[in-house]
Amino acid sequence: MRTLLVVGSYLLQPLLWLAILRMWLTSRARIKRERHDFSSAVYSDHFELRHMLTQGLVLGVGLSVVNLLVGLSLPLFWIVIYEALLTVSLVVLPTTVLPVTLIVVSTLLANYGGALWSDRPSLGATGLNWHAVPAASFLWLLVIVFLALGHWVAHYGGRFAAPRIYAKQRGKRIAGYPWRELLIIPMVTLVPGDWFTSQWSFWPVLTLHGQSFAILILPLLLGVRFTVFRQAPQVVYRNLARKMLWLAAAAVVLMAWTFWRPQDLPVAMVALLVCYGGCLWQAKRYDEHQPFWYSQVDDGVRVLAIRPGTPANKLDLAPGDIILECNHQAVNSETTFYEALLINPTYCHLRVRNMAGELKVTETAIYSGAPHEIGIVLFRDQEG
């Protein structure tokens, strides 16, 4: 019964429903934009919201088990600041928030705010005292955030490559692949003190080494805002995931350091934040310096995406490929491509040049009399 109480208190948090609403609005805007740019959505379902609910729950269960084994505890003072900043971020900066920034800023505010209350020992029992938990707990929180980010980015980054048309580059339209997903992870944590039990005597409590801890489910944010213009998206995110693992290793080293010098916690947190921002900046700069563009071409038509569940899934195509011929007819626009498809309304034969400049031939059966349902997303012909 007490477990249901903790779970229910998490589900009743306005913050959770605000994140769900924010993600639904984000996916709705994407679908609307795709219908405008390509006549129909590349991914017609709200996959961002689905990922937030399913992946957030899976990661939450895993991190909760690890945290309970490790005995992670966070002061109530810190949790209040973190959830307040998270709420503001979801409302004001829904797609630009950085999860590491929230944790570091919350820690700095709690650190310096907690110093103002250090002369009030009565607060220690309530969990509001900053010194109620070891400094290494906050670095451990960054360790699991980097590990969770690395896992999520490696497995889902670029898998749903939904293109977006941007401004012209040298007279031609270009496409980019934005990633605007976020996860709210229900992570079980321990809160030292008796504030919860003083308010609700039935709240579940765990006793460790003679100290009482309330059990609370913390909504932990993970989010990535990145746009790929010149590389294969999955390659970019796999490289970024490896950097997250290195950051997790660095956080472990600093965590061990703070056991010896807890006063160095603010410096360690800021250093990790700078390194995290540096990894994102480096990935962006590397993308900017690549010679390739997802742009329109004169000799063929650029493949921007493949709609799931369509005949194009059986073709050996990838975003960035250029279709040179369709059914042995040269093509240079969306219109000429579909006209060539009509030559053989039940079969598609393509001659393609990939991103590396290599030529290949691929073919598949298509829906009879419905060439527009082949599932290859191209630049639409401009009117006028």
C-alpha positions in Angstrom: 0.0 0.0 0.0 2.8 2.4 0.8 4.5 1.6 -2.4 1.3 2.5 -4.3 1.3 5.8 -2.3 4.8 6.7 -3.6 4.0 5.8 -7.2 0.7 7.7 -7.0 2.4 10.8 -5.6 4.7 10.7 -8.7 1.8 10.3 -11.1 0.0 13.2 -9.5 2.9 15.6 -10.0 2.0 18.5 -12.4 5.6 18.4 -13.6 5.1 14.9 -15.2 2.0 16.0 -17.1 3.6 19.2 -18.1 6.5 17.2 -19.7 3.9 14.9 -21.5 2.1 17.9 -22.8 5.3 19.6 -23.9 6.4 16.4 -25.8 3.0 16.0 -27.4 3.1 19.6 -28.7 6.6 19.0 -30.0 5.6 15.9 -31.9 2.4 17.5 -33.2 4.4 20.5 -34.5 6.8 18.0 -36.3 4.0 16.1 -37.9 2.4 19.4 -39.1 5.7 20.7 -40.5 6.3 17.4 -42.3 2.9 17.5 -43.9 3.7 21.0 -45.1 7.1 20.2 -46.4 6.5 16.7 -47.9 2.6 16.5 -48.4 2.5 13.8 -45.7 4.3 13.1 -42.4 7.4 10.9 -42.5 6.4 9.5 -39.1 2.7 10.0 -38.6 2.7 8.8 -35.0 3.9 10.7 -31.9 7.0 8.6 -31.5 8.7 11.3 -29.3 5.9 10.9 -26.7 6.0 7.1 -27.0 9.7 7.1 -26.4 9.4 9.4 -23.4 6.8 7.1 -21.8 8.4 3.7 -22.6 12.1 4.5 -22.5 11.7 6.8 -19.5 10.1 3.9 -17.6 12.7 1.3 -18.6 15.6 3.6 -17.6 13.8 4.6 -14.5 13.4 1.1 -13.2 17.1 0.3 -14.0 18.4 3.5 -12.3 16.1 3.0 -9.3 17.5 -0.5 -8.6 21.1 0.8 -8.9 20.4 3.8 -6.7 18.8 1.7 -4.0 21.8 -0.7 -4.0 24.2 2.2 -3.9 22.1 4.1 -1.3 21.8 7.4 -3.2 20.3 10.1 -1.1 19.4 13.7 -2.0 18.4 16.5 0.4 14.8 17.8 0.1 16.3 21.3 -0.3 18.0 20.2 -3.5 15.0 18.3 -4.9 12.7 21.4 -4.4 15.2 23.6 -6.3 15.7 21.0 -9.1 12.0 20.5 -9.7 11.3 24.3 -9.7 14.0 24.8 -12.3 12.8 21.9 -14.3 9.3 23.3 -14.4 10.5 26.7 -15.5 12.6 25.1 -18.2 9.8 23.0 -19.6 7.6 26.1 -19.9 10.1 28.7 -21.1 12.8 26.6 -22.8 11.1 23.4 -23.8 13.6 22.3 -26.5 16.8 23.9 -25.4 17.2 22.7 -21.8 20.3 20.7 -21.0 19.8 18.1 -18.3 23.3 18.5 -16.9 22.9 22.2 -16.6 19.8 21.7 -14.4 21.6 19.4 -12.0 24.7 21.6 -11.8 22.7 24.8 -11.3 20.5 23.1 -8.7 23.6 21.9 -6.8 25.2 25.3 -6.8 22.1 27.0 -5.6 21.6 24.4 -2.9 25.2 24.6 -1.9 25.3 28.3 -1.4 21.8 28.5 -0.2 22.4 25.7 2.3 25.4 27.6 3.7 22.9 30.3 4.9 21.1 27.6 6.9 24.1 25.8 8.2 23.8 27.4 11.6 20.3 25.9 12.1 20.8 22.3 13.2 17.1 21.8 13.6 16.8 21.7 9.8 19.0 18.6 9.6 16.1 16.4 10.8 13.8 17.7 8.1 16.1 17.0 5.2 16.5 20.7 4.3 20.0 20.8 5.6 22.5 20.8 2.7 25.0 18.8 4.7 22.5 15.9 5.2 24.1 13.9 2.4 27.7 13.5 1.2 29.0 15.6 -1.6 29.7 12.5 -3.7 26.0 11.9 -4.1 25.6 14.8 -6.5 28.5 13.5 -8.7 27.0 10.1 -8.6 23.8 11.6 -10.0 25.9 13.0 -12.9 27.4 9.6 -13.4 24.1 7.9 -14.0 22.9 10.9 -16.1 25.9 10.5 -18.4 25.4 6.7 -18.6 21.7 7.0 -19.3 22.3 9.7 -21.9 25.0 7.6 -23.6 22.7 4.5 -23.7 19.7 6.5 -25.0 21.7 8.5 -27.6 23.4 5.3 -28.9 20.2 3.4 -29.3 17.7 6.0 -30.4 19.8 8.9 -31.9 19.1 9.0 -35.6 16.8 6.0 -35.7 13.9 8.2 -36.5 15.5 10.6 -39.0 12.7 13.1 -39.6 14.0 15.8 -42.0 13.3 19.4 -41.9 13.7 21.9 -44.8 15.9 24.9 -43.9 17.0 28.0 -45.7 18.7 27.8 -49.1 22.4 27.2 -49.4 23.9 28.6 -52.6 20.6 28.8 -54.2 19.4 25.4 -53.2 17.2 24.1 -50.4 18.9 22.0 -47.7 17.5 19.6 -45.2 18.6 18.9 -41.6 17.7 16.3 -39.1 16.8 17.8 -35.7 16.4 15.7 -32.5 14.2 17.3 -30.0 13.3 14.4 -27.7 13.3 14.4 -23.9 12.7 11.8 -21.3 11.3 12.1 -17.8 12.8 9.2 -15.8 11.0 8.1 -12.6 14.0 7.5 -10.4 13.7 6.2 -6.8 15.9 8.1 -4.4 16.2 8.4 -0.7 15.6 11.6 1.2 17.2 11.9 4.7 15.2 13.4 7.6 11.7 13.1 8.8 9.9 15.9 6.9 7.7 13.4 5.0 6.8 11.4 8.0 6.1 14.5 10.0 3.5 15.5 7.4 2.3 12.0 6.5 2.9 9.4 9.2 2.1 6.6 6.7 4.9 7.6 4.2 7.3 4.7 3.6 10.6 5.0 5.4 13.9 3.0 5.0 16.4 2.9 7.9 20.0 2.5 7.1 22.9 2.6 9.6 20.5 4.1 12.2 19.3 6.9 9.9 15.8 7.3 8.5 15.3 8.0 4.8 12.0 8.7 3.1 11.5 7.0 -0.3 10.7 9.4 -3.1 10.4 9.1 -6.9 12.3 12.0 -8.5 11.4 13.1 -12.1 14.9 13.1 -13.7 15.2 14.9 -17.0 17.2 13.7 -20.0 17.1 15.7 -23.2 19.1 16.3 -26.3 18.8 19.2 -28.7 20.9 18.7 -31.8 20.6 19.1 -35.6 22.6 17.1 -38.1 23.2 18.8 -41.5 26.2 17.1 -43.1 26.6 13.5 -41.7 24.6 10.4 -41.2 22.7 11.1 -38.0 23.3 7.7 -36.4 27.1 8.1 -36.8 26.9 11.5 -35.1 25.0 10.1 -32.1 27.1 7.0 -31.7 30.2 9.2 -31.4 28.4 11.5 -29.0 27.4 8.4 -26.9 31.0 7.4 -26.5 31.9 10.9 -25.2 29.1 10.5 -22.6 30.8 7.3 -21.3 34.1 9.2 -21.0 32.3 11.9 -19.0 30.7 9.3 -16.8 34.2 7.9 -16.1 35.5 11.5 -15.3 32.6 12.0 -12.9 33.5 8.7 -11.1 37.1 10.0 -10.6 35.8 13.4 -9.3 33.4 11.5 -7.0 36.2 9.7 -5.4 38.1 13.0 -5.0 35.2 14.6 -3.2 35.2 11.9 -0.6 38.6 13.4 0.4 37.8 17.1 -0.4 34.0 17.6 -0.3 34.5 21.4 -0.5 35.6 20.9 -4.2 32.2 19.8 -5.2 31.1 23.1 -6.9 34.4 23.1 -9.0 33.9 19.5 -10.0 30.3 20.0 -11.0 31.1 23.1 -13.1 34.1 21.3 -14.7 31.8 18.4 -15.8 29.3 20.9 -17.2 31.9 22.7 -19.2 33.2 19.3 -20.6 29.6 18.3 -21.5 29.0 21.6 -23.3 32.4 21.2 -25.0 31.4 17.7 -26.3 28.2 19.1 -27.8 30.0 22.1 -29.3 32.7 19.9 -30.8 30.1 17.6 -32.4 28.4 20.7 -33.9 31.6 22.2 -35.1 32.7 18.9 -36.7 29.3 18.7 -38.5 29.7 22.2 -39.8 33.1 21.5 -41.3 32.0 18.5 -43.4 31.8 19.0 -47.2 28.5 17.1 -47.6 25.1 18.8 -47.5 21.6 17.2 -47.6 20.8 19.6 -50.5 19.0 19.6 -53.7 21.0 18.4 -56.7 20.7 19.0 -60.5 21.6 15.4 -61.6 19.0 13.3 -59.8 16.8 13.6 -56.7 18.0 13.5 -53.1 16.5 10.9 -50.8 15.7 12.6 -47.5 13.9 9.8 -45.6 12.1 6.5 -45.9 8.6 6.2 -44.6 8.1 3.1 -42.4 5.9 0.3 -43.6 6.2 1.2 -47.3 7.8 -0.6 -50.3 10.8 1.7 -50.0 11.9 -0.2 -46.8 12.9 -3.1 -49.1 15.1 -0.8 -51.2 18.8 -0.4 -50.3 18.3 3.4 -49.7 19.4 5.8 -47.0 19.0 9.5 -46.4 21.5 11.4 -48.5 21.4 9.0 -51.5 20.8 10.4 -54.9 18.5 8.6 -57.3 19.9 9.1 -60.8 17.5 6.9 -62.8 14.1 5.3 -62.1 13.0 2.5 -64.4 15.9 3.4 -66.7 14.7 7.0 -67.0 16.9 9.9 -65.8 15.2 12.0 -63.1 15.9 15.4 -61.7 12.8 16.4 -59.8 10.0 14.9 -57.8 7.7 15.1 -60.8 10.0 13.3 -63.2 10.6 10.6 -60.5 6.9 9.8 -60.2 6.5 10.0 -64.0 9.2 7.4 -64.4 7.5 5.2 -61.7 4.4 5.1 -63.8 6.3 3.4 -66.7 6.1 0.2 -64.6 3.3 0.8 -62.1 4.1 -2.4 -60.1 7.9 -2.4 -60.0 10.6 0.1 -59.3 14.2 -0.2 -60.6 16.6 2.5 -59.3 20.1 3.5 -60.1 21.6 5.4 -57.1 24.7 7.2 -55.9 25.3 7.0 -52.2 26.9 9.6 -49.9 30.3 8.2 -50.6 29.9 8.6 -54.3 29.5 4.9 -55.1 26.9 3.7 -57.6 24.4 0.9 -56.9 21.3 -0.6 -58.4 18.3 -1.6 -56.3 14.7 -2.6 -57.1 11.5 -3.8 -55.5 7.8 -4.3 -56.2 5.5 -1.3 -55.4 1.8 -0.9 -54.8 0.0 -1.3 -58.1 -1.3 2.1 -59.5 -0.1 4.0 -56.4 3.4 5.3 -57.1 3.1 8.1 -54.5 2.9 5.4 -51.8 6.4 4.1 -52.5 7.6 5.8 -49.3 10.6 7.7 -50.6 10.7 11.3 -49.2 12.2 13.9 -51.6 12.3 17.6 -51.9 9.0 18.8 -53.3 8.9 20.7 -56.5 8.6 24.4 -55.9 5.5 26.1 -57.2 5.9 28.9 -59.7 
